[in-house]
Amino acid sequence: MPETRSPEAWALAERLRSELGRLQTRDGWPVPCSIGVVTFNRPPGSVQEPISAGDELMYEAKHNGKDRIERARRTGSFVPHPGA
């Protein structure tokens, strides 16, 4: 979401997670949603940078309990953690 500030991006992600949490599968199971939200203070150097950063945060959300949002603010180019 280009030109979206951090608070608005985080609020939208929470709304999405909340709305998905109201859904159920045909078997009655809830639909959990783990989301990674990253915002950059400066434009990233490539399209892959925000994708990689968001992906890493999504896996953090899964690792930290699922059905949650992990968020981060970056100032420049993203460098993934080793092994990510």
C-alpha positions in Angstrom: 0.0 0.0 0.0 2.2 2.8 -1.2 2.0 6.0 0.7 0.2 4.4 3.7 1.6 5.5 7.0 2.4 2.9 9.7 -0.6 3.5 12.0 -3.0 3.2 9.1 -1.3 0.1 7.7 -1.3 -1.6 11.2 -5.0 -0.7 11.7 -6.0 -2.2 8.4 -4.0 -5.4 9.1 -5.8 -5.7 12.5 -9.2 -5.2 10.8 -8.4 -7.9 8.3 -7.2 -10.3 11.0 -10.3 -9.6 13.0 -12.7 -10.0 10.1 -11.0 -13.3 9.0 -11.3 -14.5 12.6 -15.0 -14.3 12.4 -15.0 -16.9 9.6 -15.2 -20.6 10.0 -14.4 -23.6 7.8 -17.2 -26.0 6.8 -16.1 -28.1 9.7 -16.6 -25.3 12.2 -12.9 -24.5 12.7 -11.8 -20.9 13.0 -9.7 -19.3 10.3 -6.6 -17.9 12.0 -4.6 -15.3 10.2 -0.9 -14.5 10.8 0.2 -11.2 9.2 3.5 -9.4 8.8 3.3 -5.6 8.3 6.4 -3.6 7.4 6.5 0.1 6.6 9.6 1.9 5.2 10.6 5.5 6.0 12.3 5.7 2.6 11.3 3.7 -0.5 13.0 0.3 -0.5 15.6 -0.5 -3.2 13.4 -3.2 -4.8 10.0 -4.7 -4.8 11.5 -7.8 -3.2 12.5 -5.9 -0.1 9.1 -5.3 1.4 7.9 -8.7 0.3 10.8 -10.4 2.1 10.4 -8.2 5.2 6.7 -8.8 5.4 7.2 -12.6 4.9 9.7 -12.7 7.7 7.3 -10.9 10.0 4.5 -13.2 9.1 6.6 -16.2 10.1 7.5 -14.5 13.4 3.7 -14.1 14.0 3.2 -17.8 13.3 6.2 -18.7 15.6 4.9 -16.4 18.4 1.5 -18.0 18.6 -0.4 -17.6 15.3 -3.5 -15.5 14.6 -1.5 -12.3 15.3 0.3 -9.5 13.7 3.9 -8.7 13.8 4.9 -5.3 12.6 8.1 -3.3 12.0 9.2 0.0 10.7 12.3 0.1 8.5 14.4 3.1 7.6 16.1 1.8 4.5 17.0 -1.4 2.7 15.9 -4.6 4.4 18.4 -7.3 5.2 16.8 -10.6 6.2 18.0 -12.5 9.3 20.4 -15.4 8.5 18.4 -18.5 7.8 15.2 -16.7 6.9 
